[in-house]
Amino acid sequence: MSVEKRDYYEVLAVPKDATKDQIKAAYRKLALQYHPDRNKAPGAEDRFKEISEAYAVLSDDAKRAQYDRFGHEGIQGRYSSEDIFRSANFDEILRDLGFGFGSFGGGSIFDMFFGNMTGSGRGARRGADLRYDLDITLEQVASGLTTEIEIPRTERCPVCKGTGAKPGSEPRRCTECGGRGQVQRINSSGFAQFVRIETCRVCKGKGEILDNPCRECRGNGTIQKTRKISVKIPPGIDNESSLRLRAEGDAGEMGTPAGDLYVVCHVLPHKTFQREENDLHTQVSIDFASAALGTTIQVPTIDGKTTDVTVPPGTQTGTVLKLRGKGMPTLGSANRGNELVTVNVAIPQKLSDKQKELLKEFKQLEDDKKKGSFFHF
């Protein structure tokens, strides 16, 4: 099922009569927010591509006029994807924002969307992104973790180096499309002329034809392999956060860049602690006498040790004691949250005769104190 594209003006949040300067300013603001070098959240790269496509069209007078008249059909029927992006001044804008030449390995933004097409077909695609779900404990979040995971993925063929051609041979340019991977179909109806861009049927969009395919990969340029990859989980990472490992996804077609690997961290429930941002919550129970008289108790901490905590006399059930710096580390910082200990005063359900006698005596003293206070008033 195809996904309907959003209106370009809506994507950039500008009015239809926006000036070029307004369109450029809107793109700068959104690019700074969603550029994948800055925003590691899943979906940020897709959002960045969406706003970049909108800017590429609306910043070009001819493309904008075509879009205003015919909508998305007017753009897709007249321009190839490369033609849309090629004329916009992305590198200048992203360089001003501190992203170098669009980043992504130092290449231009054109490479980000279409990969390095030098020596390969125009229709060759960047490798697919992969996802790996990793369960970790709260203790591992507190200390950080380096672990190895196994990822089944496609990798560049070691025999043909990703070209798909048998060693000693080279692919030849497709004569049908001239190596572009796309062909134009022009249909005329009266005074109207419609231009449609189609994937070349001969080379399947690759721009090249393999007369002598590599035997190892059968001309695909990639092979299937399970690879062990080391992943470093930083201390303090949040539940459901993802780590992006660049170029650790599937290999691209015909030597184009590999996709990325997203490691999504799932923090397992803990039997003792509940996490709230960087604070840890736990509960302890003490007896009535200890609550009334005060005491010192030992409280567990996330590092596996215990620490002494003073319970002041007269502590009520539900009182929260704060252990500063005993919580979770702040991501990317040496600071830590607090451990918050909720004190529950346990009421005994069964009493010995001696305990009952002492409690009755205690109650009598309390009653006498109240009466004395009443008559004194």
N, C-alpha and C positions, 0 to 999 in steps of 0.2 A: 504494500500500500504506500503510495507516494505521500510525502508530507508537504502540505501547502505552505509556500513561502509567505512570510509576513511582509507587509508593506514597508518599503525601504525608509520612508519618512518616519514611520512608527518605530522601526528598529533604532534609528538615531535620535528619536524623540525630538524632531524638529518639524516646524510647519511646512506646508507645501510651497510656500513662497520664501523659504529660508534662503539667505544669501550664501555665497560660497564660504565666506568667513564663518558664518554660523554653523554650516555643515562641518567645516574643518574643526572648529572648536568642540562640537559635539563628539566628533570621532576621537579627538585627542583625549577627552574626558573618559569616554568608554574604553578606549584602548588602554589607558593607564589602569583602569579597574579590572579588565578581563584578560590582559596579555598573559599567556601561559607561563611566562618567566616570573610573573608576579603573583598570579592567582593559580594555586595548585589544585583547586577543587575540580572534581569531575564535571565536565560540561563547560568549563571556562573556555577551553580551546574552541569548541563549537560556537559558543557565543562570540568569541573574538572573530572567528571566520565570518559569522553573520554580519557583524557591524562593519567588517572590512569590505565585504561585498557591497553593502549598502553605500559605503563611502566611495568605493571605486566607481559606482554608477552615478551617484548624485554629484560627484565632484567634476564630472566630465560633461560639458555642455551638450554634446551630441547624444551621449547615452542617456542623459537626464531627459532630454526632449523626447527621445524614443520611449523611455519608460513612462513619462507623464501622459503620452498619447495612447500607448498600447499596453502598459503594465508589464508584468514579468514576461508575457509572451513576446512582447516587442524586443526584449533584451535577449532571451534565449533563442529566438528565431534569427537573430542578426549577428550575435557575437558568440564566439567560443568562450569557455571558462577562462582560458589563458588571456584572451583579448580583453576581457573585463578587467582583470587585475593588472595587466601589464602597464597601462598608461598612468596609473595613480602614483603619487609621490609618497608611498608608504615609508621607504627607508629614511627620508628626510624627517618625517614626523616622529617615527619611532626612535630615531637617533636623538632628537631633541628631548624625548621623554626618558632617555637613559637606557634604551634597549639595544644600543648598537645598531647593526644592520638588520633589525628585525629578530636578532638572536637566532635560536634554533640551530646551534652549531656554527654560528657566524655567517650563515647564508642570508640571502634576501628573503623578504616576505613571499616573493614568488616561489622560491624553493620550499617554503613552509607549506604552501598549498599544493604544489604540484611535484615536489621533489626535484632532484637534479636531473634534468632531461638530457644532459650532454652525453651523447653516445648511446642513448637508449630511446625507446619509443615514447612518443608524446602521450600515449594513453597508459603508460606504466604507472601503477599506483603505489603510493607509500604503504608500508606495512601496516597491518591492523594493530590497534592497541589491545592489550590483554589486561585481564583483571585477576588478581589472586587474593582470596580472603584468608586472613591470618588471625587465629585466636591467640590472645596473649593474656596473662594474668595481671592483676593490679600490682603485684610486686615487680613484675617486669616493666610495667609502665613507670614505676617509681625509680627504678635503677637504670632504665634503658636496656636495650637488647640488640645484640648482633646475632643473626641466625641465618641458616641456609634454607632456601626453598627450592623445590624442583618445578620447573616450568616446561611443559611441552609446547614447542613453538616451531615455526619455520625459520630456517637459517639460510644464509647465502651458501650456495653450492660451492664446496671447496675445490672442485675440479674446474668448473668453468668461470669461477669467481663472480657468479651471479648474472652472467651474460646470457645463459641458456644455450650458447653455441658450443659445439665440440671444440676442444682445444686445438688450435692451429687453423681454425676457420672463423669466419666473421659473419654476422647476420647482414643481409642486404636490405637496402631501403625499399620500402613498399612503393611500387610504381603507381598503385591506384590512388593513394593519398599523398604521395610525395614525401612520405616520412612524417607527416603531421598527425597521423592517427585518426583524422577526421576529414570528412568530405562535405562539400556544400551541395545541397539540392535546391535548385531554383524552380519555382512553380509560378506561372503567370496566369492571371485571371483578369481579363479585360485590361484596364490600365494599372491594376495592382500587381505587384511582384513580391513573392514571399520567398525568403531565404531560410532554409532549414539546415542546421548543422547536425550531421549524423556520424556515429562511430563507423570507421572504415570496416567493411564486412570482410575484406581480404586479410588484413593483419590483425583484426579484432581490436583495433585502437592502439596497438603497440608501435606502429610506424615502421616496424621491421619484420622481416620474414626469415625464419631459420631453415635453411636448406640442410644443415647438418647439426641437428640438435644434440646436446650433451647427453650421453648415456646415463650418467649418474642421476641427473635430475629430470631427464626426458624433456629438456627444453624449458623447464619452468624457471630455472635459475635459483631455485630454493629446494631444500630438503627438510624433512621432519626430524626433529631431534629434541630430547629432553635434556635441559641444561640446569645445573645447580647454580643458583645466584645468591650471593651474600646480600642480606638486607640489614641495614642499621636502623633500629627503631629509637628515636630520640626520647629521653626521659620527659614525662609529662604529656605525651601525646593523648589526644581525646579519643573517646570511643567513636567508631565509624569514620575516623580520619583516614585519608589515603596518602600514600607516598608515591611520587612519580619517579620512576627509574627510566631515564631517557634511553631510547634505542634498545631497550631490552624486550620489546614486543616482537611480533612477527617481522621477518625480513620483507623488504619491499620488492616489487617486481622489477626484473631487468636492472638490478643494481641501484634502485631508488632507495631513499632512507628507510630504516626500520621504524616500526611503531614504538610506542612507549608501553611500559608495564606499570599498572597501578596496583599497589599493595594496599588493600583496605583492612585496617586493624579493628578487630572486634574485642573489646575488653570484657573478659568473663566476669560474672557476678562473684562477689567475695563473701565468705561466710561471716566475717567480722566487721568489715568496713563498708560503708556506702559513700561513694564519691559525689561531691557537689562542687563543680569547677575544680579548684585546687585544694579544697578542704575535705577532710575525711571525718565521717561521723561514726561513732561507735557507742555502745552502752555498757555500763557495769552495774551490778547490783550489790548493795551493802545492807547490813542488818540495821534494825532500828536503833540499837545502842550506839553503833558506830556513827550513824547519821547525827544522833543527838550529841555525842561526846566529841566527835571529830576523830579522824584516823588518817593513816597513810596507806594507800593501796597501790598495787602494781597494775599498770595498764599496758596492753600490747601496742606496738607501733608497727608501721608498714615495713620497716626494715628487719622484722623478725625478732627484735629485742623487746624488753619491757622497760618501762620507766616509772619511777616513784612519783605519785601524785598526792598532794595533801588535800584531804576533804575537811573543810572547816566545820567546827561545831555548829549544830543547828541546820545542817544542810537538808533541804526539802527534796522530795522526789521530783524529778524533772529538771533539777539544776544542771546547767551545762558548764563544765570546766574546760578551759581552753589551754591546749598545749601548743605554744607558738613554734612555728617552723617544723612541726612534726607531720605536716600534711604532704601533698603531692608537689613535685617540682613544677615550676612554671616553664612551659615550653620555650626553649631558647634562652633561659635565664638561670642564674644561680639561686633565685628566690624560691621559697617553698610556702605552701599554704599551711593551715593549722589543723590540728587534730582536735575535734570537739567531742568531749566525753559527756554523755548524758547519764546522770546518776539516778538510779531507781532504788527506792527504799523498799526492801522486801519485808512484808508482814508475815510472820510465821503462822502457819495454819494449825499446827499442833503444838501445844505447850505442856511442859511437865507441871506437876503440882507446885514445885518450887518457883518456876517461872511465873505461874499464875499468881502466886502469893506476892511475889516481888512487884508484879505489874499492878496488882490491886493496891499495894502500899504506895506505889508511884502515883496512881490515879488519885488516891486519897490526898496525897500531898498537893497535887495539882488543884484538886477541888478546894482544899483549905486555902491555898494561895489565892484562888479566885474570890473566895468568900471574904478573905481579909482585905483584898483589894476593893471589894464592893463596899464593906463597912467603913473603910478608911475614907472612901469618897464621900 
